[in-house]
Amino acid sequence: MTSWQGRNVTVAGLGVSGVSAARALAGLGAVVTVVDGGDGETHRARAAELAEAGITARLGDAETLPEGTDLVVTSPGWKPTSPLFAAAAAAGVDVVGDVEIAWRLRGPDAAPWLAITGTNGKTTTTQMLASILAAAGLRTAAVGNIGTPIVDVVLEGDDAYDVLAVELSSYQLHWAPSLRAHSAAVLNLAPDHLDWHGSMEAYAADKGRVYEGNQVACVYNVADKATEDLVREADVEEGCRAIGFTLNAPAPSQLGVVDGILVDRAFVPDRQKQAQELAEVADVRPPAPHNIANALAAAGLARAYGVPATAVREGLRAFRPDAHRIEHVADVDGVAYVDDSKATNTHATQASLAAYESIVWIAGGLAKGATFDELVAGAAARLRGVVLIGADRALIREALARHAPEVPVVDLDRTDTGAMSEAVRQAARLARPGDTVLMAPACASMDMFTNYNKRGDAFAAAVRELGASA
C-alpha cells in the first residue's frame, strides 16, 4: 500500500468522486488541495465542508497547478487536454483517477475485482453480476461508475467484502494504469465520447485497459470482433483465458443460448463435449436480446470466480433493472409503452429497437455529433411510425426520409417539457393493438430535461395520463 503521509496531492473537481478521494487521502495524512473552475453556491458549500476536514479548496481556477503538487487525482470527466494536466506534465507530476487511488489503497488481502466496461450495458451487467454473486452467498457490492465511489468501498477494509463487481467507464480506465482485475469483460464497442478521447482508436484502447493483467478470464462479445481484438492485444497473467459470450449456440470456451437456455461451455470439465445449463432466457428481465447478452457476460465473470450454476439462475431471477432501461410502463388499449430513456446513443437504441417486432418510436434530443442512417436502415422494417422531439430531431427525420420513406413521421416542433405528453398522444394515434410505443431517443436529454431520468419520468407520466383517459 502506498504511503500518503505528507504527500502534496491536488484533486481536480468537487464532484462525488473528487470529494471522496480528497477525504480519503487527507485521512491518510496527505496534504490535499481541491481545485474547481466553479465558484457558485454549491461549490462554496462543499469547500466549506472540506475545510472542516483540513482540506483546502481553490475555486474559480481549474488551470493552475498548485505549488508543491507531487500527484494530481482527477475526476472522470476532466479531459486529458485540460490545462491543469498540461501543467502537471510540464512539472513531471503524474495524473491518476479515483479508480487508481482505490487500487493503490487496497490491502494485501483485499477483495478481488470483477470489472465490466463497454459502450452500453455496463450498469445493468454489473448489477446482474452483483446479484449472482450475492446468490452464491458472497459478500459483494456493485461499485465504481455505478454511483458508489470505489475509494469509499475500499476504505471499508480488506475483510468487508469477498469480491467486488466493478463498473468502469473509459474515463476511469484512462487514468488507472495499475489496475489488475481478477477477470474483466468488455461488453461492446461503438463510437462514444470521441470528443474526450480524440479518436475511436484511443477510446477502444482505454476500454481495453480493463483486460491488462487479468488473472483468470477476459470475457468478450463474440458478435463484436473489436472486443476480441482487445483481448488478443492485452498482456495478461499466464493461464488467463479468453471467454466469449454469444446469443447463438456456444463453441468451447464460450457461453451462449441453446433452445431458450443459457449454457456454459467454458467452465466445465470437458469443454468439447459438455455444457452446463445456467438459466432460462425467461429468467432474464427483460428478455431482450441485448439484455440476454448482458446476462451471459455477468454469468461468465461469475463462473470465472467459481460461482455455481444454481447461483447464476437465482441471481438473474432476483435481479430487477433500474428505471428507464427498457422498462415496461403500461399497456393501454392493447399497446405496450416502454421507457428506454437511458438509450442516449445510437448503439443503445439499436439494441432497444431490436427487442420488438412492431414499433412506434419516440426519438430525438441532443445528437452529440451522431448520425442516424445505420440505425434507421436497420430498424425500418420494424417501424409502424415515428414521433420526433428535441433540438436535433431533423437529423433523424432526414435519415428516415432516406431509409424509411414509407413510415409515417410526426415532427413535433417543440422542445418544452410538455412536448412529451403530445409525443405520447401522437404515438398512441399511430399505434395498433400488439404494437410497442418505444421511447428510445438515441440522443441526450439536456435540450429539454435535466437528465434522462427526468425524460423517462415525463414519458411514464404521459402514459399514465393516457391510460386514465382511455
N, C-alpha and C positions, 0 to 999 in steps of 0.2 A: 504494500500500500504506500502511495506517495506521501511524503511528509509535507504538510501545508503550513507549519508554524512559521510565521514571519514573512511568508511569500506575499509579494505585492501583486494582487490579481485585479484586473479590470473586467467587469461583467458588462456586456453590451445588451442593453434592453431591460426595461422594467416590467416585462410580461411575466406570466406564470413561471415559465422555466427559468428566466433570469433571476427573479426573486428567490426561487427555490435554490438555485446554485449559489447565489450570494449568501444566503443564510447558512447554507451547509458549510461553505468554505470559511466563513467568518467563525462559525462554531468550532472549526478545526484549527483556528489560530491564524488564518490568513488575514492580511490587511486588504480589505475589499473596497473598491470604488465601482459604483454602477453608473454608467453613462447612458443618457437617452436624449434624443433630439426634441422630445416633447417637453412642455412646461405648463401643462394645464392643471386643473384642479385635481384630477385623478393622479397624475404624476406626482404632484406635491404631497398628496396624502400618502402615497406609497413610500416616497422618500422620507417622510417623517417617521413612518413605521420602521423603516430600515435604520434610521438614525438611532432609534432606541436600542438597536442591536449592535451599535458601534460601526455601522456601515455608512460610508459616505456616498451620496448620490449627487451626480453633476447633471443638471437638467439644461436643455436648450443647446447642447453641444455634443453631437454624436460623432464628431470627426477627429477631434484632437486626442492623441494618446496621452493619458495622464503620466506625469513624470515618475520614473522608477518602476513602471509596469514590467513584470517579467513573465506574465501569462495573460492572454485575453480569452475569456469564455464568452462565446456568442450565443444569442438566442437563435432558433432555427431559421427565422425569416430573413435575417440580415444577409444581403448579397455578398458574395466573395469580393466584389469590386468596391465595397464600402471604403471610404477614405480612412476610417479608423484602422482597417486591416492593412491597407497600404502603408500606413504609418507604422504599424506593428512589424510588417515585413522589413521595412527600411531599418528598423531598430533591432532586427534579429529576434523578435518576440513571437512565440508560437500562438496560433489561434486554434482553439478547440471548442466543441459544443458541450451541451449538458450531458449527452449520452457518453461522451468520452470521459467527462468528470465522474459520472456514475460508475463507469467501468474501472477507473482508477481507484475509486473509493471502496470497491469490493474487497472483502477479506479473503483469506486463503480457502475458507470453507463456504464461500457464498453460493447461493443457488445458481445453477446454470441457466443460460438464456436460450430460449427457442424464439428466433427472430423472424419477423414477417415484414416484407415490403412489397411494392408493386404500385402500378398506377391507380388501380381500383381494387376494392375489396379488402383492403388491409384491416380496417377496424372490425368488420364482420368476421373475418377469418381469425383474427386474434381473439375475439370474444368466443368464437366456437372452440378454439384450442383451449382457452382457459376453462370452458365448461367441460370439455372432455377430460382435462387433467384433474379437475375437481371431482368428476365422477369416478376417477380412479383412486380417490382418497388422498390426493396430493394437495399440499398447501401451496396455493398459487395465486396469481393476480394477473390481470390484463393491464399492462403498463406502457409507458413511453409516449408515443404520439397520440395515444388513445385518450389522454387527458390527465392521468395521474403522473406528476413529474417523477421520472425514474430515479432522480437523485434522492428524493424523499423515501422511496421504497428501499433503496439500497441502504440508507442510513438506519433502517429498522433493525439491521443486524443480519449476520450470516445465517442465524438459525430461525429467522422469521418465515422463510419460505423454502419449499423443496425445489421448485422450478418456477421460472417466470415466462409468461407469454408476452413478448415484447414487439409492439408495433413501431416501425421505424420509417420515417419519411426520407426522401432523397436528401433533404436539407441536413437532417440529423446525421445521416451516413457520411455526408461530405466532410463533416467536422469530427468524425470518430475514427481516427486511424488505428487505434489499438484494439478495437472491438474484435473479439473472437468468440463466436457463438458455439454452443453445443451443436445445433443444427439450425438451418435457416431456409426460408422459402422466398422466391421472387414470383409473385402470382401472375404478372403480366407486365408488358411494357408498351406504352403508347405515348405520343408526344404530349408533354405536360410540363409546366414550369420552365419552358425553354428560355424565357426572359431571364430567369435566375441562373440557370446552368450554362447558357450560352449556345448550346447545341444539343441535338438528340444524342450524339455520341458521349458527351460529357454527362448528360442525365443518366444514360444507361450505365456508364462507368461508376457513377455514385451509387446507383441501385446495386450493382454487382459487388460493391464492398461488403455487403452483408454476408457473402459466401467466404470471405477471406478467413482462413484459419479454422473453418468448420471442422468439428471433430468426428461427427457420426454421419450426417446426411445433408446434402444440398438438394432441396426439393424444388423442382422446376415444372413449368407448364408445357406439356408435350405439344399442345396446339400453338404455342408461341415460341418459335425457334430461338428468338433472341434471349429468352431466359436460359435455355440450354447452353447457348454460346457463352453466357456469363459463367456458368458452372465450369465449362471447359477452360476458361481463362483464369479461374480462381486458383490461388495457392492454398491448398487445404492440408490438413493433417493426414498422414499415411493411414489408409484404411477407410477414410471418409468416402461415402458412396453417393452417386447421382441417382436420385429417386424421382421419377416422373409421375405426374397425375394427368389423367385424361378422362373425357366423358365417354370414350369408347372402351371396348374390352382391353384390359391392360396386358402389356407384354411383361416378361420377367423384369423385376426391379421397378415396377410401376403399380400405382393404384388406379382403379377405373370403375366402370359400370358394366354389369352384365345382367340383362333381363330385370332391370329395376333394382338391382342390388349393388351397393358399394362394396368392392372387393379389394383385397390386398395381395399382390404377388411380389411384394418387396421384402416384407419382414416375416417370412415363413421359412421353414427348414429347407424346402426344395422349391425354389422359385420357378423351375422349369415345369414342374408337374402339379404344384399345389397353389391354391388360392384360399384366402381366409375371408369369409363373409364378415363385413363390419357393420352394415346398417342397410336399411332400405331407403330408396330415394324419398319415399313418403315421410321418413324421419327428419328430412331437411326442410326447414321452414324459412322462406317459401321455397318450393322445389323448382325454381327457375334454373335454367342451365348454368348460368354464371355462379349461382349460389351453391349448386352441387359441386362445381369446381372448387369453390371456397372450402366446402366441407372436406373434400378429398385432400386438399393441401393441409388443412388443420389435422386431419387424421394421419397424414404422412409424418408430420412433425411429432405428433403424439406417439405414434408407433416407433419412431426413431428413438424416443425417450424410453421405450419399453412398456407403454401402456397397453393393457389387454384389449382385445376386440370388443368385449362387452362394454367397456367404459366408453368406447367411441360411440356406440349406439346410444347409451344412456346420456352421454354428454350432448349429442346432437338433438335428441328428443327434448332435453331440458332447455336448450338454447332458445332465446327469443331475440330477434334482431331489434336494433334501435329503431326509433321512429324515423320516418322519411326515407327509409331504404326499402323500396319496392313493397310498401305497406298497403295492405288492403284496407280501405277506409269504410266502404259500404257498398251494398247493391241497391240500386234504385231502378225500378221498372225493368228488371232483368239485365241491367247493365252494371258491370263491376267498375268501381272507381279506385284507382291505385295511385298512391303518392310515392314517387321516387324523386323527390326534390333534391336528394343527395347526388343525383346524376348531373353533375355540374360540368361535365365534358363529354365529348362525342363518344369516347371509348365506353364510359359507364352507360350512356344512353343506348348504345348499340346492344349491349348485353340486356338491358331492360326491355327494349323493343323485341328482342328475340324470344322473350318469355311468353308472348301472347300471339294468338292467331289473327285476330281482327281488332284493330286499334283505332280509337280516336285519340290523337296525340296532341297534348298541350305542350308547347315548346317555346323557347326564346328567353332572352335576358341579355347578359353581357357575354359576348362570344370569346373574349380574351385572345383574339387572333385566330380562332379556329375556323376551319372550313367544313362544309356540311355535305358535299357531294357524295362522298363514300357512304356516309351514314344514311342519307336519304335513298340512295340507289339500293342499298342492301335491305332497307325496310319497306320499299314501295309496295310490294305485294301484300303487306300486312295492314296497310293504312286504309281505314274507312274514311277518315277525314282528319284535318289538322286545324288546330286553333293556335294562332301565333300571338305572343305577347312580348313586351320588353323592347329595350333600346335597339338591339341588333337583329330583330326578327326578319328584316329584309334579306339578310344573308341566307336564312333558312327558306324563306319564300322563293328566292331565286333558285336555290338547289332543287326545291320541289317542282318548279316550272321546268327545269331541265330533265329531271329524272322520274317525276311522278305527275305529269301534267293533267292526268285524269282525276286525281284525288281532290275533292273539294277542300278549299282553304278559306278559313275565316281569319282575316288580318285585323286584330284589334289595335287601333291607333291610340293606345293608352299605355302609360307607364305608372299610373297611380295604383295604390294597393287595392282599390276597389275593382280593378280590372280582372282580378282572379274570379270574382263572382260571375262577371259577364262571360269569362272564358269557360267556366263550368256550364253555364246555361247554354252557350253555343255548342259545346261538346255534347251535351245531352240531346240537343236538337239533331245533331249529325249521327248519333249512335243508334244502334238497333239492338234488340234483346240478344244476348250472347256476346256482345262486344265488350271491350275493356276501354274505358277512358283512362289514359295513362298520362300523368303529369311527370314527364322526364325531360327537363328543359334543355339539356345539353349545353347549358350556359350558367354562368354565375348569376347571383340574385341581387347584387347590390344596386342595380339600377332602380329597383322597385321595393326591395325588402332589406332589412338589416342583415340577414343571412339566410341560408337555405332552410333552416328550421322555421323561421317566420313565414317563408314562402309556403312550406308544406302545411303549416298551421292554417294559413289562409285558404289553401285548397281544401283541406278537411272541413273547415267551417262552411265553405261554399257548398260542399257536397251535402253536409248535414242540412243546410238551408234548403237545398234542392229536394232532399228526401222529405222534409217537413211539409213541403208544398205539393208533393206528388199525390 
